[in-house]
């Protein structure tokens, strides 16, 4: 027989500690939309046997949550609990954590239920944040040029030739890098993976 403390450690956490915004839903029993937006906690607590089989999707008031589930038809309470587990293991809701999880799920094809914080942290990507893509791409290109090609960067920087141009877009769009752009309401993110 298992000890009481072992049983408690196996108890599934069903209370959300992060604000995942609200969710729209459709109830198949009543064949109608759920008339109010539900909190993420209400989605987790939804009893499909008593209240009717239903599906839910982000209402859009938390861009980060909508990003994670982008391209999915619906979101389950279990997925929200797994997302909470992953964010907790990563140390919280920093925007970089959301972007890394998005990349692991949508670009690398990982599964939320099995994805670990270590796998997210071990992604060989660099994330840059800014206010617009024009400035962010330019600043990122210069930073990566200096990081990966320091000798060429210093030679270019010291050059007095007016015609020597560094094309930031060609550099970022070269086969050396894979990029992914994400737009938020008040900022943008650029994910770069060296090839």
N, C-alpha and C positions, 0 to 999 in steps of 0.2 A: 504494500500500500504506500502511495506517495505521501510525503509529508505535506502539511498544510502550506508551508512556505513555497514548496515546489508547485503546488496547485495555484497559488496566488501569482507566481511568476508566469504561469501559462495563461492567465486570464487575459482575454483580448481587450485592449484599450478601445473604447467606443466613444470617448469624449474628445472632441476636437479642441485643441488649444490655439490653433491658428485661425485667422479670419479668412475663409475661402470665398467670401461673398455669398451671393444668392444664386439660386438655380431655378430655371423654368422646368416644367414637367408635363407629361402626358399620362393620364390614367387610362389603361386599357379596359378596365371594368366599366367605367362610365363613358368610354370612347370620347373623351373630351380633355382639353387642356386643364391642368390644375390651375384654379383661378387666382392663386397668389404665388409670388415667388417664394421659394423655400430657402431657409438657411442651409448651409452645408450640414449642420448638425441634424436638421430635420430630414435631409436626404439619407444620412447615416442611419437614423432611427426609423425610417419608413418601413412599415410592416407590409410586405407585398401580399401576404395572406389575408390580413384584416382590411387594409385600405385599398387593395387592388394592385395588380401588377402595373408597374409604372416605369417610365424612363425619364432621366433628367439630363440637363445640359447647362453649362454656365450661362448666367444671364448677362454677363459682360461687365459687371461692376468691379471685378478683380481681373485685370488684364493678364496677370501672371497665371492665374488658374485657367483662363481661356486659352492661353498659349500652350500650357501643358496638355490640354485635351483637344487641341486643334486637330481637325480632321476626324475626330471620333464622333460617332452617332449619338452616344450617350455616355453618362458617367455614373458609376455605381458608388454606393456608400463604402464598399470595400476599397475601391480605388482612392477615395478621399482619405481613408485611414492609412493606406500605404503611402500616399503622398505626405501625410503628416509624419509618419515614421521616418521617411527619407529626409524631409526638411529638418526634423529634430536631430537626426544623426549627423547632418551637415552643419548644424549649429544655428539654424534659424532661417528667416525669410529674406536674407540678403538677395538682391536682384541677381547677383552672379549665380547663386544656388539655383534659382528658377531657370536661368538660361542654360546652365549645365544640365539640369534634369531634362529640359526640352530637347537639347541636343542628343542626349543619350537615348531618349524615347523616339523622337521623330526622325533623326538623321542616322543614328547608329542602329535603330530597330530593337533596342532593349525593351524588356517588359517591366512595367511598374512594380508588379508583385514580386519580382525576383531581383530587381535592381538594388544594389547596395551603395552606401555612401562612398565606400572605397572605390568602387567602379566609377562613380561620378567624379570623384577627385582625381582619379588616374587618367581621365580623358586627356588626350594630348591636344588640347585646344587652348587658345588664348582669347580672352574676351575683352573688348574695348567698349567703353560707353561714351556717349556724347550727346549733343543737342540736335545735330543733323548729320546725314550721311556724307555730304560733301566734305565737311571739315574732318569728320571722324575717319573717313577713308584716307585722306591726305596725311593726317597725323599718324595713323596706324602704319601706312606704307613707309614713312620715314623711319619710324621706330623699328620696324621689321628689317628694313634695309640695313640699318646700323647694327642690329642684333645678329643677323645671319650673314651679312657680307661686310664686316667692319673695315677691311682694307679698302674695298671699293667705295664704301661710304665716305671714309676719310679722304680718299683721293678726289672724289666728287666734291666734297665739302671745301677742300682747299683749292680747287680749280678756279682759275680766273677767267676761263673761257666762257663768254656770254652765251654761246650756242649749246652748251652742255646741259641738256634738260633731263630731269628725272620724271618719267611719266608714272605717276602714282597708280593710276587705274590699270595700266598695262602690267605693272609690277604685281598688284594684288590679284589680277585676273590671269596671271601666268600659271602654268602647270605646277609651279612650286607650292602654291597655296590653294586650299579650298575655303571659300568664304560663305557665310550665311548672314543675312541681315534681318534684324528684328526691330520693328517699330512699336514703341509704346507712345502713349499720349504725350508725355513730357520729355521723352528721351529716345535714343536709339541705341542698339547694341550691334556690334559687329563681331562675329565669331570667326576666328581664323584657325585653320588646321594645316600645319606644314605637311607637304606630301613627301 
